[in-house]
């Protein structure tokens, strides 16, 4: 009785009891008596798998769980001389890891805000599966456990719809370190509370559009203007088509400084010349002469036609005087 009380049964445990097929696991067998040299035996059913000797430290047995028979039950026996004790049985459980969950979001817009329903499901993986919802990296829901293959749901009511929201969810079952996260889903802002900032952005966008339009028109019109100007400058000037109304008129009178005015004759009429904005026009307009019959005069004053020049001698046979006939235009 004294030796039995000093040598209690060992304990057998593992870091996890849920494993995947082909996973390597470790079983730890420990006896509380640290002063005795103890022999440890690992059994699966009635079959002894491994044996180790130790003192004061737990014994570690490494295994690979590939088939259903590898799940157990396992037992550990600690033996000192003729005294031996068995641990409680231990069993593993197969589990399939979760796949990447899918997050679906439904949004109902109301007058005061919007109602958001989040749904998350992993289509594969051993049950139960625990789901958690996040806004960016902040947890917004408790852990929602599902023992059946159905979506986990979480509802949110938001009053401020001017901010962009990003949501995701996490799925995890009994397998450690095999949690999966969904893709992030973004809910855009409704733009109600945009305020002056959005107005400034709108004005800036309109200004940029206007500048672009002006530049396009400038680059489109400038080559055409230059080509038209070049064609106009290279074209010959046709003076016959220049309207006389655009000219500047001046009366040009040629006075014979070497001749004295003859009494009884009218002054000579002037010829009008047209001048445009740059130089004198090449068109000359002539007045039509009108001839009138006059009474016969004395023989000393003969009549002459246009273009005739007559020299008359005076009594002294000198060429000092001229007699002109009158031309009426």
Buried (B, 14 or more C-beta within 10 A) or exposed (E): EEEEEEBEBBBBBBEBBBBBEEBEBEBBBBBEBEEBEBBBBBBBEEEEEBEEEBEEEBBEBEBEBEEEEBBBEBBBBBBBEEEBBBBEEBEBEBBBBBEEBBBBBEBEEEEEBBBBEBBBBBEEBBBEBBBBBBBEEEEEBEEBEBEEEEBBBBEBEBEEBEEEBEBBBBBBBBBEEBBBBBEEBEBEBBEEEEEEEEEEEEEEEEEEEEEEEEEEEEEEEEEEEEEEEEEEEEEEEEEEEBEEEEBEEEEEEEEEEEEEEEEEEEEEEEEEBBEBEEEBBEEEEEEEEEEEEEEEEEEEEEEBEEEEEEEEEEEEEEEEEEEEBEBEE
